[in-house]
Amino acid sequence: MNSAHLHLILTHLPIVTTFLSLLLIVYAMRRKDPHALDIALVGFLFAGVVALPVFWSGEAAEETVEHLPGIMDSAIGRHGDAAAVAVVLALIVAGLASVTLFMRKRHMPLADWGQRAVVLAGVVAILAMGWTANLGGRISHPEISGNVALQQNGGEAGDEGKALGSGKGDHDDDDHGKKRGGKDDD
């Protein structure tokens, strides 16, 4: 396992945990379930803590892939910039969750506002994480950029298309092994 593989494995943890924690906290607030609420808040805390090694592993992953054919520095740079924002947002949500958890345990009246703040910040964080993941996928997955058909047809792709796929290893098989025509099914 290399650093890029480790980064890809770790990347899913804060995204999935934040998403599930968002669902759980909304459920807990509607049902007034204190145990589910505590679990959701701890989930946000976990997501924030795990976001740090994901972010840090990105540097080593960059060094692993930056010299591979078809990888553009600008794609990596956009992903890294978005990741910096996403990790800060994840840490803000984790901080809000820990303060809210503390206020809940002390039966402080502002705990309800803390829960709402966690939900709001959590939504912003999950959107930022999703955008970051999308940009990360574009580094080495040409099918995400929408330029695959252009590359398969031998057409000229823009800078992004050229960066995302070298054409080597591309094939005209779909998921079921059937040959495709020269056109997209869209």
Secondary structure, 3 states (H helix, E strand, C coil): CCHHHHHHHHHHHHHHHHHHHHHHHHHHHHHCCHHHHHHHHHHHHHHHHHHHHHHHHHHHHHHHHCCCCCCCHHHHHHHHHHHHHHHHHHHHHHHHHHHHHHHHHCCCCCHHHHHHHHHHHHHHHHHHHHHHHHHHHHHHCHHHHCCHHHHHCCCCCCHHHHHHCCCCCCCCECCCCCECCCCCCC
